[in-house]
Structure formats: C-alpha cells, structure tokens
Amino acid sequence: MKGLINSLRGDKGIWSFVALLALFSFMPVFSASSNLAYMGGKGTGNTIGYLVKHGISILTGFVIIYQMHKIPYHYFRGISRIALPVVWLLLAYTLLKGTVIDGANASRWIQVPFVGITFQTSTLASIVLMIFVARYLSKTRETPVTFQNSLWELWTPVGVTLMFILPANFSTAALIFAMVLLLVFIGKYPLKYIGFVVGIGILSLAFFVLVAKAFPDAFNNRVDTWEKRVENFFSDKPGEDDYQIEKAKIAIASGQIYGLGPGKSVQKNFLPQSSSDFIFAIIVEEYGLIGGLGVLTLYLLLFFRFIVAAHKSNSIFGKLLVVGLGFPIIFQALINMGVAVELLPVTGQPLPLISSGGSSVWMTCIAIGIILSVTKKEEEIAAELDEKQKREEALKRLIDKQLEEEEMAENTILSEDENDEKEYSITDNPMNAVLNKK
C-alpha cells in the first residue's frame, strides 16, 4: 500500500481532496439508495447492492485516474482532433437512439452493448471539446487571431458539439458553452469576438426554440420541459419539480446545525433522485449545516488546487487544460447545490464524485487524471531543475575544495621557503660569525 501511494505523482492536494470526496460519498449514497432498493428490490429495501455498485464505480474511477495521470498530457493535444469527430458520431447516435430509463425519455444516454450500463455521451464530449479548445488557444497564442479564421477552426466545432447536446440536455450544453467562454477569455481571445459569439449563441438558441415549437414532432427535444422548469421556478404553480424542491428544502431544514445522523434521513424516501441530483439535500439532512459546509469547503479547496496547478504550469496548453477540465467540475458541484437550495431551476446535474452513477464518475475521473498529468509534468521539471541545481552545487563545492587544497599547498611551500631563508640568515651570514667572536 505504501509503495502504491509513493507511486502516485502530481499534485498531492488534488489527490487528497478527490479521495476525501470519494470516501465520503459512500455514506450518503448508502443511505439515499434505500428508496431505490425498496422500489427495485421487491420491497426488501436492501441497499447493499447499490453500495457495492457505487464502490465498484469509485474503485474503477481511481484506476482511471491512475492510468490517465501516467500519460504525458501533451499527447491529448493530438488526441482531441481525432476524438472530436468520434464524439459527434456518438452524440448523433445518442440523439437518435437514446435509451429509456424507468419508462422516461432519456435520450441523453446510450446503452453500452454487452456491458449493461448506460453512458451519457455529453460528459465525454465536454472533456474532448475542452481539450480541443485549449489546443487551439495555445496554438494561436503567439499569432494574431482573426474572427474569420477562429469562426471556422474554433467556433464551428464548438457549435456542432453543442448542436448535438442541446436538444436533449440544455443544462449541460449551457454549462459547456459557459466554460468555453471562460476558457477563451482566460486564453486572451479578443473580448469583442467573445461578444459576437455570445450574440450568435443567443440567436441560435432562440431559433432552435422557435423551430421546436413550430414543429414539435420533427425531432426529439425537451423544450417543453425547459419551459415548465423555468415557469415553476418563477411562479407558485405546483409541479413535479416543485415537489422535488419542496422535499429537498424540508430535508435541509430538518438537518439544522448538526443533522439527524448518518442513515436517519426521512426525505430520502420521498425524493425521486435522492442518490444523484438531490443528494446534497440528504447530506445536509443527515449531517446538518456543518456537513453541507464541509462538502462545499472540499470543493472550494479542490478549486484552489486547480488554480495553483494552472499557475504553476510552464506551458500555455497545460494552464488551459487545467482550467478547461477542472473548473467545470467545481461549477457543476455549485449548480447541484444551488438547485437543492432553490437558487437555480432543476437541471439534472449530479454532484461530482459523490452522486451515484458509473459513467458520470468515470468522466470526472478522466478529467482529474489529465489534470494530474499536467501537475506531474511540472513536478518532473521541478525535480530535474532541483537535481541540476544539486549537481551544480556539488561541483562548486568540489572546485572550492580543490582550490582550497591548492592554496594550502602553496602556503606550505611559501612557509618552508621562509624558514630556509631565516636559517641561512642566522648560520651563514659572516657578520653573525664576527659578532659571535666578540
């Protein structure tokens, strides 16, 4: 075990906070899965199976992190160009052949053949797209950028990716678009061009909504669901989302300062998504305000380590890679918490590294593994510089020692010559002999 820990490279702070979040996730997932176990387990309420499934997902996720952090991060520069068209095919297939989960339309997911698990392709698309944007910005950092060139090389791939995600998952598309804008802003893309892109994005969204309302059966979309969620958020009409929010607020209010205790949540039996979308409400109910603030603090500390890692990176691509892959994890967590306390409309975003779900955990682990690969490279560079400095200091000490020995040898020779001269002056001088006779 000690050897395995010693083999971990990269930012130790990121490793620590990710491990703490993953370890903590077992308790709320084990507790919040009781309603799923009751409905899916013929009334037995046995949550051991869900706990084991979550444990396998977390363990597999850490294997993914370990393997990804060993890959030199500059390899992903070329991989993104190849992977992006593949992601488009997966998104198109998902949009057309999305699976059904528990009788509901879930066109954001596809069934993986021969494995029996569902996979949300938009999460993979987000990672690949962020790497692609970071590659473009690092490539054009030293050259003047024109809107015409970037429109084809940068914004067209971004637009195509969002076009495939938007009909089935507006919240993910909006989050990706916001993170791309943040990334290009940090990458010193001209601000006036960013304004043009925002305007184009708003017009494109309005056009999509108008087409979807005019031809509701032309293609699969969730525009009506978006409208209901926004209306429910800004109005007092009762609805399905209101039911979930009310139960989440009751759970949070019941937790008070110290919480009801692990496993003692009541609202987990009424919240439909208690182990995923609304797991933060269960955390606050069982562990109180202290537990909720503790989870928030861990995410903020992880966010701080991402900033430090981006600052330490010696390459533009490495800096942008940490920002593009790390910041969305934190913003997704904040969105999930904001929904639970009714600061935001219901979005369906899970709590990274804590909510149950295999593919979402694995995609987060891929992003973290790439970030750790960046920090590992910086550690290797720092170690090489430190080793070089040690060699130079050792060589300097050796040279100083040799010079000191040579100086001591010269001083010895000079001392012997002085003694010889003194002896000659006393014994061989004729004047001394005359004085001695007198």
N, C-alpha and C positions, 0 to 999 in steps of 0.2 A: 504493500500500500504506500509506504514511504517512497519507494522507487517510482511509483506511478505519479505521485504528487510532484516529485522532483523533476519528472519528465515534462511537466506542464510548462509551457512557455507563454510569453505575452504578459499583459497587464494583470497582475495578481489581484488588484481591486475588482476588475471586471469578473474574473473567475469567482471571487468570493461572493459578490453580490448576486450573481446569477445562481450560484449554488444555494445561497440562503433563500432566494425566492422559490427555487425548485423544491427544496426541502420543506419549506413552509406550506407549499401547495397541497401536500398530502393530507393535511388535517382538514382544511375546508372542503376539498374535493370528496374526501371520505364521508364527511358529514352531509354535504349538499346532494350527494348522489342517492340519498335514501328514497326520494320520490321517484326517481328513475328506476331504482331497483324494485320499488313496490309495483309500479305500472308494468315494467318489463319482466319482472321475476315472478309472475303469477301470485302477487300479493305477499311474497315472502319477505320483501324488504331487505334482502341480503346485499350489502354494498361491497363485499369483499372482491367480487369480480370486477367492479368498477375501479376499486383501489389498485388491484393488480394491473388492470389495463392502463391506468394512469402511470403506475410505476414503470411499466414497460416503455411507455411513451417517453417518460423523463430519462430513463436509462439510455434508450436509443438516441435521444436528443443529445446527451452528453458524449456519446460515441461520435455523433455527427460533429459536434463542436471540436472534439479532439482531432478528428481526421481533417476537418477543414482548416484548422489553425496551423497544420503542418504544411499546407500548400502555400508556396510563395504568392503573396497577394497580387503581384503584377501579372500572374497568369490569367487572372479574371478579366483583365483588360481585353484580351482577345476572345475569351470565352463568351463574354457578353454579346459580341457581334454575332456569334454563331447561335447562341441560345435564344436571342430575341425572336427570330422568325419561328423557332420551335414553340416558343411560348405563345405566339399568335395563333398557331395551329391548335394548341391545347385550349386556348380561350375560346376560339371559334367552335371547337367541338363541345366545350362545356356549355356554351350559349345555346347550341342546338340540341344537345343530348344530355343536358343536366339531369341528375338523378332526382328522385323524390324521397324525402326523409320524413318518416312518420306521417305520410299522407299529404305532406305540404310540398309546394313547389320549391325546389332547392336547386335552381339552375346555376347556382354558383359552384356546385360540387359535381365531381365525376366519380364514378366507381372504378377503383383500380382492379383490373382483371386478375383473377386467381389469388387475390390477397384478401378481399372482402372489406377493405377500408375505403372511406370516401376521402377525397382530396380536393381542396379549394385552390384552383389554379391561379386565382388573382394574387395570392400571397407570394407564390413563386414569381409571378410577373412583376410584382413590386420590387423584389430583390434584383432581378435581372435588369429591370429598367433603371434602377438607381445606379447600378454599376455602369450601365451604358452611358448615362448622363455624366457621371464622374469621369469616364474615359474621354468623352467629348470635351468637357470643360478643361481637363488637364492638357489635352492636345492643342487646344486653341488659346491657352493662357498667354502665350508669348506672341501671338499674332492678332492683328485687328479682326474683330468679329463684325460681320455684316448680317443684317436681319434676313436677307435673301438666302444666304448660304446656310445660316442656322435654321431657317424655316424648313429646309429640305433635310439637312443632316441631323438635326436635333428634334425639332418640334413635330415633324411628321411621324417619326417612330413613337414619340410620346402620345400623340393624338390617336394613332392606330391602336395602341395598347389600351388607352382609356376608352376608346370606342367599343372595344370588346368587353370591357369590365362594366361600363356604365349601365347597360340595360338591366342587369341582374343585381348589381351591388353599387348603389350610388355612394354610400358612405366610404367604401374602400377606394372608389375612383376619386372622390373628393380629397381623401387623405393623401393618396398618391400624388395628385396634382399639386396639393399644397406643399408637400415635401419636395417635389421637383422645383417648384418656385423658390423655396427656401434654399435648395442646393445651388441653383443657378445664381441666386443673389449672393451667397457666400463665395461662389466661384467667380465673382466680379463680372458677371454677364451684364451688359448695359441695361440700366434701370428703365430707360424709355422703351426698350424692346420688351421688357417684362410687362410693362403696362399694356403694350399691344397684345401680348399673349393672354393676359387676363381678360381683356375685352373680347378676344376671339373665343376664349373658353366660355364666357358667359353667354355669348350669342349662340354658340354651338349647343349649349345645354338648353337654352330656350327653344331653339329649333327642334331639338330632339323631343322635348316635352310636347310641343305643338303637333309634331308628326305622330307621336304615340297617342295623343288624344284624338287626332283626326282619324287615324287608322288603328284602333285598339287591337284588332286581331291580325294585323300584318306581321308582327313579330313579338316574341316574348319580352315583356318588360314589367317593371314594378312601379310605374309612375303613380298608379292609384294608391299603392302602399305608401309611397313617399308623401303624397298629399294628405293621407289620413294621419300619418305620424306628425306632420307639421301642424295640421289643424288641431289635433289632440293636444299638442304641446302648447299652443297659443289659445286654446279655448277650454271651456269647462265641460264639454260633452264627454260622456263616458265612452270608453272604447277598450279594445283589448290591451293596447299599450298602457292606458290609464290603469288597468287592473294590475299589470306588472309593476308599474311605477309606484302605485299605492302600496302594494305588498313590500316593495323594496324600502319605501320610506318607513313603513311600520317596523320592518326589521332593523333599520338603522336607529329609529327612535327607541326600540326595545333594548338595544345594546348599551345605551347610555355611555358611561365612562369606562367601566371595566368589562362589560359584556356579560352574557348569560353563562358563558363557559363553553369549552370545546364540545361539539356534538349536541348542544342543547338548543339549537335554533328551532324556532317554531315555523317561521315563514318559508323555510326550505320545502315544506310540504305543500305550499301553495304557489310558489314561483315556478313557472314552467322551465325557465332557463337558470335555475339556481346554481348549477355547477359550471356554467360557462359565462353567459352575458351578464348575469346579475350576481356573480359570486362575491363581488366586493360587498354587497349588502349583507350577505351571510357572514362574511368576515367581521363586519362591524357589529352584527347582532351577537356573535359568539365571543368576540374578543374586544368589543367596545371601541370607543374612540381611540384608545391607546393602540389597539391592534390596527385600526384603519390608518392612523397616522404613521405607525411603524412601517406598514406596507408602502405608503406614499414616500416615506423617507428613504426606503431601499431603492425605489425607482429614481428618486432625485439624486441619490449618491451614485447610482449607475450612470445617470445622465452627466454628472460631474466627471466621472471617469472617462466617459466618451469625449467630453470637451478636452480633458487633459491629453488623451490619446491623439486626438486630432491636432492639438497644439504641438505635441512632440514629434509628429511625423515629419520627416525631412522631404517628402515628395508631395506635390500637389495632388496627385491621384490618391495617395494614402489618406491625406486630410479629407478630401471629398468623399472617399469611400466610408470613412468612419461616420461622417455627418449623414450621408445618404442612407446608411444601413442602421445606424444607432438611434438617431433622432426619431424615426417613425415608431420604434418600439416604445419609447417613452410617451410620445404623443398618443399612441393607441391606448396605453395604460391610463393616461389622463382622461381620454374620451370615455373609456369604460367607467371610470369613477364618476365622471360628470353625468353620465346617463343614470347611474344608480342614485344620485342625489338630485336628479331632475334639473340639472343645469343645462343639459342638452337633450334633444329628442332621442328616442330609441334608435340605435344604429346597428346593433348586432355585432359590435366589435368585442372580441374576448379580451380578458386580462392576460397579457403575455406572461408565459412561464408559470401561471397559476391556474387559469381556467383549464378544464379538462378538454381533451381533443388532441388527437395524434398529429395531424398534418400541420395545424397551426403552431404547435410546439416545435415541430421539426423545422419549419421555415424560420421561426425565430432563432433556433439554434444554428441554422446555416448562416444567418446574418451575423450572429455573435462570433461564430468561428472565423469568418472572414475578417471581422474587426480585430480579433485576437491575432490573426496572421499579420495584420499591419503592425500591431504593437510588438509582436515577436521579432519582426524585421528590425524595428527600431532598437530593441534590446540587443540584437546581434551586432548592429552597427555600434551601439554604445560599448558593448563588450570588446569589439575589435579596437575601438579607439582607446579604451582603458588598457587593453593588453599592449597596444602600441606605445602608450604613454609609460607603462611599466617597463617595457623594453628600453625605451629611451632613457628613463631614469636609472635603470641598471647599468646601461652603457656609460652614462655620465658618471655614475659612482665608480665604475671600473677605471675610466680615464682619470678621474680625480685621484684615485688611489695610486695609479701608475705615476702620475705627476708628483704626488707626494713622496713616493718611494725614490724617484729620481732626484727630487730636491733634497731628500735626506742623504742620499749617496753623495751628492755634490757638497753638501755641508760637511760630511765626514772627511772628504778629500781635502777640503779647504782647512779644516781643523788640523789634520795631520801635517799639512804644509806649514801652517803657522807654528806648530810645535817644533818642527825641524829647524825653522828659521831662528826660534828662540834658543835652541840648543847650540846652534852654530855661533850665535852672538855671544854666548857665555863661555864656551870652551875654546873656540878657535880664534877669537879676536886677540892680537898681540898686545893691545893696550891693557887688556884684562890680566895678562901674564905679568906685565911690569907692575901693575897695581898690587898684584898678589905678593910680589917680592918685597915691595916696600912695606 
